[in-house]
Structure formats: structure tokens, C-alpha cells
């Protein structure tokens, strides 16, 4: 079989089977990579459950949520705040193992 018999017309240009499958593989690899990046971004957007970070209502020495870099102060007169990386309402006097000095 001659190579010209294996070529197909594609936008006015000849393409061999090898070329076709090479492009198909490259396109699939790019799509797979993009899907992986998007799913990892979603994973980073999720907050950790309190039990996973050893959340406790009492401070650990001078370490407490209100002086942590991830603390989000309460609004509207509420005593409970939020955390950038831990789920749920957070006490300003609480502590977890992700504490980092603000």
C-alpha cells in the first residue's frame, strides 16, 4: 500500500493516519490536563471540616482564631466569625492545627 493511499484530505492539505492520530492524541492530552486543573481548583475551594483540623473551643496558649491569619471577623454584632479554610461558624477563642499568626 502506498503512503498516498493512506492520506486523507483535510482543509485542502493531506494528512496521514500517523498525523491524524498524533493530533487526536495531543488534543485528548490537552483536554485531560485542562480537566485536571479545573478539578484541582475546585478542591482548593473546599473548606476543611472542623474535626479534620482538631478544632477546639478553647485557645492553645496565646493562639486563638481571632489572632490567626485565616480569621474572618463576625459581622452584624454576631460573636461567631468565619475562617477562610475551616467550615462553619468559628469562635474567636477557638483553636485548630492550621492556626497561623496574623
MOMOVEN-V146308 format. One record per backbone hydrogen bond with DSSP energy under -0.5 kcal/mol. NH is the residue of the N-H (numbers start at 1). CO is the residue of the C=O. E is the energy in kcal/mol with one decimal. If there is no record, write none. Layout:
# MOMOVEN-V146308
nh:NH co:CO e:E
nh:NH co:CO e:E
This chain:
# MOMOVEN-V146308
nh:5 co:2 e:-1.0
nh:6 co:2 e:-0.6
nh:6 co:3 e:-1.0
nh:7 co:4 e:-0.7
nh:8 co:15 e:-2.2
nh:10 co:13 e:-2.4
nh:13 co:10 e:-1.9
nh:15 co:8 e:-1.7
nh:20 co:16 e:-2.5
nh:21 co:17 e:-3.0
nh:22 co:18 e:-2.1
nh:23 co:19 e:-2.3
nh:24 co:20 e:-2.4
nh:25 co:21 e:-2.4
nh:26 co:22 e:-2.2
nh:27 co:23 e:-2.5
nh:28 co:24 e:-2.2
nh:29 co:25 e:-2.5
nh:30 co:26 e:-2.2
nh:31 co:27 e:-2.2
nh:32 co:28 e:-2.5
nh:33 co:29 e:-2.3
nh:34 co:30 e:-2.4
nh:35 co:31 e:-2.2
nh:36 co:32 e:-2.1
nh:37 co:33 e:-2.1
nh:38 co:34 e:-2.3
nh:39 co:35 e:-2.2
nh:40 co:36 e:-1.9
nh:41 co:37 e:-1.8
nh:42 co:38 e:-1.7
nh:43 co:39 e:-1.8
nh:44 co:40 e:-1.9
nh:45 co:41 e:-1.2
nh:46 co:42 e:-0.7
nh:46 co:43 e:-0.8
nh:48 co:85 e:-2.9
nh:52 co:49 e:-0.7
nh:53 co:49 e:-0.8
nh:53 co:50 e:-1.1
nh:54 co:51 e:-0.9
nh:55 co:50 e:-2.2
nh:56 co:95 e:-2.6
nh:60 co:63 e:-2.4
nh:61 co:59 e:-0.7
nh:63 co:60 e:-1.8
nh:64 co:62 e:-0.7
nh:65 co:94 e:-2.3
nh:66 co:92 e:-2.3
nh:67 co:64 e:-1.8
nh:68 co:65 e:-1.9
nh:69 co:100 e:-3.0
nh:71 co:68 e:-1.4
nh:72 co:82 e:-2.7
nh:73 co:71 e:-0.5
nh:78 co:75 e:-1.0
nh:81 co:90 e:-3.3
nh:82 co:72 e:-2.5
nh:83 co:86 e:-0.6
nh:84 co:70 e:-2.2
nh:87 co:48 e:-2.9
nh:90 co:81 e:-2.7
nh:94 co:91 e:-1.3
nh:95 co:56 e:-2.4
nh:97 co:53 e:-2.9
nh:99 co:96 e:-1.7
nh:102 co:67 e:-1.8
